[in-house]
Amino acid sequence: MRVLVAMSGGVDSSVVAALLSRAGHDVIGVTLQLYDHGAATGRKGACCAGQDIHDARRVADHLGIPHYVIDAEARFRDAVIADFADSYAVGETPVPCVRCNQSVKFGDLVALAADLGAERLATGHYVRRLDGPEGAELHRAVDPARDQSWFLFATTRAQLERSLFPLGEMPDKAAVRAEAGRLGLPVAAKPDSQDICFVPQGSYVDMVARLRPEAVAAGEIVTEAGEVVGQHDGVARYTVGQAKRLGMAAQAGGSRRVVVALDAARRRVVVGAPGAGTRLVRLREVNWLTAPRPLRCAVKLRARDSLHPAEVVPTADGAEVRLDAPVLPAPGQGCVFYTGERVLGGGFIRPIPASSG
Ligand SMILES: Nc1ncnc2c1ncn2[C@@H]1O[C@H](COP(=O)(O)OP(=O)(O)OP(=O)(O)O)[C@@H](O)[C@H]1O
């Protein structure tokens, strides 16, 4: 069959292209030009994106497959980078990888695959797509250390139907690298990519400051009762649930405190006692990967979170998550519903109104 492979120039998607090509499929490679570190940082010659495109092309040449580069910079800027900064500016903690998967990768590339007559879009994500009685199902990767299922919760059922994730079955990353070596891929020894691809050297605050300066404006750290206990230099530097780096003043007489809300309109970071939390979490933009219905399941409220037993109930504008035990989730993050290895859906966490004076 004809398969469009999303090639980032990294080891994972290169192995995907190679495996599918070796298996006899009619493989077409596509690389999205998403950002330019040189342009973003003002530094000349810092264009990692350019190197990645070059690497993807070398792999495609090595495999003898056609390869296209698509300029998706404007789309990425609007759908991912602007959303990232806007989200911080309203006191949320965004997950840009979910926005990117939702828009640029699965939204646009599944459509491109159809235009090119390809039956499937393949990526190097570590997840499994299995066929069940309801159609395509999203499952965790075999390797729990690499599993990316949480980041794919917004992929629609129609997009999943048309996707392939060959690496979800791999035992671990070492096996993928070994495969890259065996296949003679020129990127076999390339280091793994960084966390947020468009933020150079992890300085996300600088990027937010350029786009939404109000998100890094100074303000007060207050208790839920409205007592001022410290100063901060921007709500964008904080996330709900954070207990570190709150400053000495915010640690009342040595007792620890935790961020319980970010009131961006008043530039306030609201702190409370550790153990503060809620049993009711409201979600927006919920994507169901099963028929929407009340579910008894386990939810994950950030990428590297443990599972929390809960009941998820669909509502007219999203879903309500009723947790067995209180949690302190960060608005803007994802809440993903799991039953065993399968993802049943997920949505974005709505803000919990700040209760400070
Ligand atoms: N610029 C891009 N163009 C096309 N596809 C991309 C691009 N960036 C990422 N992808 C696709 O999304 C997948 C997951 O992206 P992620 O950033 O998690 O990659 P990764 O774990 O670094 O993998 P890789 O080793 O392939 O770069 C990639 O394996 C690839 O299929």
The ligand as a Tripos MOL2 file, in Angstrom:
@<TRIPOS>MOLECULE
LIG
   31    33     1     0     0
SMALL
NO_CHARGES

@<TRIPOS>ATOM
      1 N1          9.1990   18.3550   11.2430 N.pl3     1 LIG1
      2 C1          8.5570   17.2000   11.0930 C.ar      1 LIG1
      3 N2          8.1260   16.8040    9.8730 N.ar      1 LIG1
      4 C2          7.4680   15.6430    9.6980 C.ar      1 LIG1
      5 N3          7.1830   14.8010   10.6980 N.ar      1 LIG1
      6 C3          7.5830   15.1240   11.9310 C.ar      1 LIG1
      7 C4          8.2930   16.3220   12.2000 C.ar      1 LIG1
      8 N4          8.5500   16.3640   13.5310 N.ar      1 LIG1
      9 C5          8.0410   15.2350   14.0580 C.ar      1 LIG1
     10 N5          7.4550   14.4750   13.1020 N.ar      1 LIG1
     11 C6          6.7790   13.1690   13.2710 C.3       1 LIG1
     12 O1          6.2370   13.0720   14.5840 O.3       1 LIG1
     13 C7          6.8480   11.9650   15.2570 C.3       1 LIG1
     14 C8          6.9790   12.2360   16.7330 C.3       1 LIG1
     15 O2          7.6380   13.4510   16.9320 O.3       1 LIG1
     16 P1          8.6280   13.6460   18.1520 P.3       1 LIG1
     17 O3          9.0290   15.0700   18.1530 O.co2     1 LIG1
     18 O4          8.0370   13.0040   19.3430 O.co2     1 LIG1
     19 O5          9.8070   12.7960   17.5490 O.3       1 LIG1
     20 P2         11.0300   12.0730   18.1190 P.3       1 LIG1
     21 O6         10.6820   11.1650   19.2530 O.co2     1 LIG1
     22 O7         12.1120   13.0360   18.2810 O.co2     1 LIG1
     23 O8         11.2460   11.1610   16.8250 O.3       1 LIG1
     24 P3         12.2690   11.2720   15.6650 P.3       1 LIG1
     25 O9         13.4340   10.4600   16.1570 O.co2     1 LIG1
     26 O10        11.5990   10.6790   14.4740 O.co2     1 LIG1
     27 O11        12.5820   12.7490   15.5120 O.co2     1 LIG1
     28 C9          8.1670   11.7500   14.5340 C.3       1 LIG1
     29 O12         8.6400   10.4430   14.7130 O.3       1 LIG1
     30 C10         7.7490   12.0270   13.1050 C.3       1 LIG1
     31 O13         7.0560   10.9350   12.5280 O.3       1 LIG1
@<TRIPOS>BOND
     1     1     2 1
     2     2     3 ar
     3     2     7 ar
     4     3     4 ar
     5     4     5 ar
     6     5     6 ar
     7     6     7 ar
     8     6    10 ar
     9     7     8 ar
    10     8     9 ar
    11     9    10 ar
    12    10    11 1
    13    11    12 1
    14    11    30 1
    15    12    13 1
    16    13    14 1
    17    13    28 1
    18    14    15 1
    19    15    16 1
    20    16    17 2
    21    16    18 1
    22    16    19 1
    23    19    20 1
    24    20    21 2
    25    20    22 1
    26    20    23 1
    27    23    24 1
    28    24    25 2
    29    24    26 1
    30    24    27 1
    31    28    29 1
    32    28    30 1
    33    30    31 1
@<TRIPOS>SUBSTRUCTURE
     1 LIG1         1 GROUP 0 **** ****
